[in-house]
């Protein structure tokens, strides 16, 4: 009799356990993992917050900051669903993804104006040329170009304090390629950080400081920082970064598209599919809210079409910088929409 009772208790316990387990599965929170660029972070974080409001805790979106390079590493290894990137994916990163059997969908989500900033007390810099920036940041400047007057004799004999993104940053890759002439080619004796807020603090706290990062971080801190107008040559007019100068392609060469890259495998998950559709439909409004520049409406529709079709690979040739004319006519003969439509998109073999 006792044995029969014990069996009944065990049976009830097992049934309760199965019921609790089934309830937990039914009420489980789906998690979407995102990591990568600090520049793209404000855009994706804003989208994630709005998305989660409508999901009532059924879906949780986590957004980390490990830099563009760090995000691509995690995406290739299958550790995250989506990578934020402030530059296109590079050839070596595509090969790494291939090695792990990871395919991705490339989705431009906004334009950014990489911004050179100085302290508001700096009263000697009215503009800078690309050549002056190169002289300041190129590798041979390390330990040699240490004062402002070494860049321009009209500037004071004051210590030059440099702040910039670390080497895992896509902003670092982009800046060094367009200013110095080669990605990752930079002097190393500067204060580097993967946290743009720390760079803001560094420049705003030192009269002799200069740094660079995405436009959104400058726009949020205009009382603490002063943007430097850029000239491509001495004879050219200087141009400040703004929504207008990016759209009309006069802010060169520091305008760029920024991206999210979605794992093709993760894109099959209902929660990821729903999130990306929400992202691309809400981006025009949310991008402006966080002080970035929205893509044309047609570009978002094209990106959504690429995602729906599962179009993998990159249209940017494995380079960290492609010279795009945002008004529609590119100096290299390619518009951003042509790049997004391009068939036979680059996806090199391992």
N, C-alpha and C positions, 0 to 999 in steps of 0.2 A: 504493500500500500504506500509506504513511504517512498519507495522507488518510483512509483507511478506519479506521486505528487511532485517529486523532484523533476521528473521529465516534463510535467505540465508547466512548472515554474520556468524551466529552461526554455520551453517552447514559447511561453509568453514573453520572456526576456528577449529571445531571438527576434520575435515578431516586432516588439517595440524598437529594438535596435535597427531593424530594417526600415521601419516607418520613419524613425528619426533621421536615418541616413538618406532616405528618399526625400524627406522634407528639406534637408540641408542642400541636396543636389538641386532640388527645385528652386530653392531660394538663394542659390550660390550667386555671388557677385562676379560678373565677367570683368576681367582686367585687361586694359589696353596699355601696353608698355611703350613709352616713347622716350628717346634720349638723343643727345647730340648738341647742336649749336646753341650757344647762349644768345646769339643774334636772333635766331628764329624763335627762341623760347617764348618771348612775350606774345607773339602771334598765336602759337600753338596752345599756350596756357590760357589765353583768352577764349579760344575756341573750345578747349576742354571744359572750362568752367561753365560756359553757356550750354554745352552739350549735356553735361551731368545734371544741370538743373531740370531738364526735361525727362531724365531717366529715373529719378527718384531712387537713387542708390542701386539700381539694377546693374549699372555699368560704372566701373571706376577707371579713370584715365590718369596714369602717373606720367609726369613729365620731368625728366632729369636733365642735367647739364654735364656733358663730358667732352664737349667740343665736337666739331664736325667730324674730325678723324676718329675720335672715340666712338661717336654714334655709328659710323660706318662699320667699325670693327664689331660692335655689338650686333648690328643688323646682319652682317655676313655670318656670324656665328649662331644666329637664330635666337639671340638672347632678348631681342626686342621686336616689336611689331612694326614700328615706324621710326625712322631717323630724321631728325631736323638737320638741315645742312645749309650753310651760308655760301656754298659753292657747289658746282657740279661734281659728281663722283669722278675720281681719277682712275686711270687705267689699272694701276696696281691694286686699287680697292675693288674694282670689278673682277679682277683675276682672283682676289681673295674670296669674294662672294661665290665665284664659280667653283673654287676649291671645296667650299662647304655645301655646294648644291643650292645656293640661295639666289633666287631671281628677285628682281625688284621692279616697282613701278615708279617712275620719276615724275613728280608733280610740282612745277613752280607754283608758289602760293602768293608771292608779293614781290615788289621791287624794294631795294634798299639803297640808300645813298651813304656809302661808307664815309664817315665824317672825321676830319682832322680837327682836334679841339685844343684850345689853350686856356690858360687861366684868365679870368676877366681883368685882372690887374696888368696883364701883358699889354703895353701900349705901343709896342714897336712893330708887331706883325700885323699888317693890313691885308696881306694875301701871301700866298706861296706858290711857286711854280713846281711842276713835277720834278724838274732838275734839282731844286733845292731840297725837296723831300727825299730824293734819291741820295743826295750827298749826306743827308742826315741819317739815313737808315741802312745804307748799303754795308756789307760786311767789312770793307776796308776802313770804314769810319770808326770801328770799334777801338776804343782807347785813344783815338786821335782827334776826332771831332767831338769836343767836350764842352765848347762854349758857343753861344748864339752867334757871336761875330765871326766865327769860322764858317758859318753858312752864308751869311751876308754881312759885309763889313759895316753896313749902316746900322746893324743891330748891336746891342750892348755886349760888353765883355763879361757876360754873366753865364753861370753854369747851366748847361743844357740837361734837363731832367726828362727822360723818355719813359713813356708808359704805353703798353700795347698788349694785345692778346698773346697767349702762349702758342707754342708750335703745334698744338693739336687743333687749333682754331682754324676754321675755314676762312675767317676774316684775315688771319695772318697769311694764309696761302694766297688769297686774292690780292691783298695789299702788296706783298712782296713781288708777285708776278707783274702787276701793272705799274708799280712804281720803280722797283729795282730791276725788273726784267726777267726774274727767275723765281718761281715759287719756292718758299722756305729759305730764300737767300736774304739774310738779315744780320746786322750786328746783334750780338747777344747780351751786351752790357746795358740792358734796359729792364725796368720793372715789368715783369710779365705776369698775367693772371688769366684764368679761364672765367673769372667773374667780372663782367663789365661794370658792375656797381663799384667794385674796388678800384677799377681804372678811373671811374668818375671821381671817386674820392681822392685819388692820387693827384689828378690834374687840378681839381678844384682847391686842393690844399697847398699848392706850391706855385708861386708867381712865375717861376722859370720852367714850368712843366709844359709838355706837349704830348698828345697821345692820339689814338684813333680807335674807333669802334663803330658799330651800326648806328644809323640815324636815330632810331627810336630812343636809345639811351641818351643821346644829346637832347632830343626834343623834350624829354621828361626832366631835363636839368638845365634849361636855358638860363636860369638865374645863377647857376654855379659855373657855367662853362661858356666859352665863346668859340663859335665855329670859324674855321679859317677858310676864306674863299680860295679856290684853287684855279690856277692858270696852267694851261698845257704848255704855253711858251710865254716868254717875256712880252711879246707883242700882242698876245691874245688878252681879251677881257677876263677879269677874275669873276668866278661864279660861286655863289653860296649853294649848299645843298638845300633842296626843298622839294615838295611834291611837284611843283611846276617845272623846276629845272631838270628833274629826273624824267618827267613825262615828255618834255620837249627836247630831250637829249643834249642839253647844253652843259649839264654837270658831268664832265668827263675828266678822267677815265674811271671815276670811283663809283659809278652807278652799276648796279648788278641785280639779277634776279636771286631770290632765295627760295628754298625748296623743302618739301618733305619727300622721303623715299619710303615706300610701303613694301614690306615683304610680300611677294606674290602668294606665298603660303598663308600668311596672316590675313591677306585680303579675302580669303575664302570664309573667314569667320564672320558671322552675321553682325557682331558688334563692331568689328573693324570696318566692314562695308558701310554700316550705318553712320559711323563716325566720319569717315572720309567724305561721304555724300554731304553730310551736315557741314563739314569743314569748307568744302569748295562752294557750297551755296551761301554760307554765311560770311565767308572771307571778305568780300568787298566792304562790308560795314565794319567788321571787327578789326581788319587790318588798319583802317583809318583811325579807329579808336586807340590803338596802341602806337600811333604816330608813324606807321609805315605807309608805303604807297601801293594801292591796289593795282592788280593787273586789269587790263580791259575785260569787260564782261565776256567777250568772245573767247578770251584765253581761259577763263574759268570753265566755260562750257566745254572747251576742247580738252582741258585737263580731266574733267569728269568723264568725258567720252573715252579718253585713254584709259582711265581707271576701270570703267565699266567693261571695256574690251580686254582688260588685263594686258595692256601693251607694256612689255618689259624692256629694260635696257635704257640707255641714255642717248639723247640727241646732241650732246655737247662734246663728243669726241674725246672724252677722257681728260679734258683740260680744266684747270681751275678757273680760267677766265676766257670767255668768248665775247668779243666786242659786238654788243647788240645795240642797235639804234632803237630806242623805246618809242620813238614817234612813228616807226614803221619801216625805215630805210636804214639798213645796217651798212657800216663802212666796209665790212667784209662780205657784203652781199647776202646776208642772211637775217631774217627777222626772227623774233622769239617764237612767233606762231609757226613759221616754217620749220624751226628746230623741233617743235613739239609734234608736228605732223610727219616729220621725216620717217620714211620707211627704212628698214634695214638698220635700225638704231644700233649704236655701238654696244656690243656685249662680247668682248674678246674671249677666246678660249683660254683655259688654264694653261 
